[in-house]
Amino acid sequence: MTNEQEAARLHELPWFKSSYSGSGGGECVEVAHTVGAVHVRDSKVQRGAVLSVPSAGWADFVAFAEQSA
């Protein structure tokens, strides 16, 4: 699979906005889950860069963020 094909595949995933994103359309983060990974992007730049994190790493991040809140 080429980088272009992979990017197209990622952009077609079912994305959802973070519950912590501003309701006024400001700072919005979207997340999509696939087997083995979580993908994060800026909702204002949907065809932009996507950060992909292994599921275990995402779980560690969420646990850390919950403790820090």
C-alpha positions as CSV (number, residue, x, y, z in Angstrom):
1,M,0.0,0.0,0.0
2,T,1.4,3.4,-0.9
3,N,1.4,6.4,1.4
4,E,-1.3,8.0,-0.6
5,Q,-3.5,4.9,-0.3
6,E,-2.9,4.7,3.4
7,A,-3.8,8.4,3.8
8,A,-7.0,7.9,1.9
9,R,-7.9,4.9,4.0
10,L,-7.3,6.8,7.2
11,H,-9.5,9.7,6.1
12,E,-12.4,7.4,5.4
13,L,-12.5,6.0,8.9
14,P,-15.5,6.8,11.2
15,W,-14.1,9.8,13.1
16,F,-15.7,11.2,16.2
17,K,-14.9,14.4,18.1
18,S,-13.4,14.4,21.6
19,S,-15.9,15.1,24.3
20,Y,-13.4,17.7,25.5
21,S,-13.4,19.7,22.2
22,G,-15.0,23.1,22.4
23,S,-18.7,23.1,21.4
24,G,-18.2,26.5,19.6
25,G,-16.2,24.8,16.8
26,G,-12.9,25.9,18.2
27,E,-10.2,23.5,19.3
28,C,-11.5,20.2,18.0
29,V,-9.8,16.8,18.1
30,E,-11.2,13.8,16.3
31,V,-10.4,10.2,17.0
32,A,-10.8,7.0,15.0
33,H,-10.2,3.4,16.1
34,T,-8.9,0.5,14.1
35,V,-7.6,-2.9,15.1
36,G,-4.4,-2.2,17.0
37,A,-4.3,1.6,16.7
38,V,-6.0,4.9,17.5
39,H,-5.8,7.7,15.1
40,V,-6.0,11.4,16.0
41,R,-6.5,14.5,13.7
42,D,-7.5,18.1,13.8
43,S,-11.1,18.3,12.8
44,K,-10.5,21.7,11.1
45,V,-7.9,20.1,8.8
46,Q,-9.6,16.7,8.0
47,R,-7.3,16.0,5.0
48,G,-4.2,17.0,7.1
49,A,-1.8,14.9,9.2
50,V,-3.0,12.0,11.2
51,L,-1.2,10.8,14.4
52,S,-1.5,7.0,14.7
53,V,-0.7,5.5,18.1
54,P,-0.7,1.8,19.0
55,S,-3.8,0.9,21.1
56,A,-1.7,0.0,24.2
57,G,0.1,3.3,24.0
58,W,-3.2,5.2,23.7
59,A,-4.5,3.3,26.8
60,D,-1.4,4.4,28.7
61,F,-1.9,8.0,27.6
62,V,-5.5,8.1,28.7
63,A,-4.7,6.5,32.0
64,F,-2.0,9.2,32.6
65,A,-4.3,12.0,31.5
66,E,-7.0,10.9,33.9
67,Q,-4.6,10.9,36.8
68,S,-3.3,14.3,35.9
69,A,-6.7,15.9,35.6
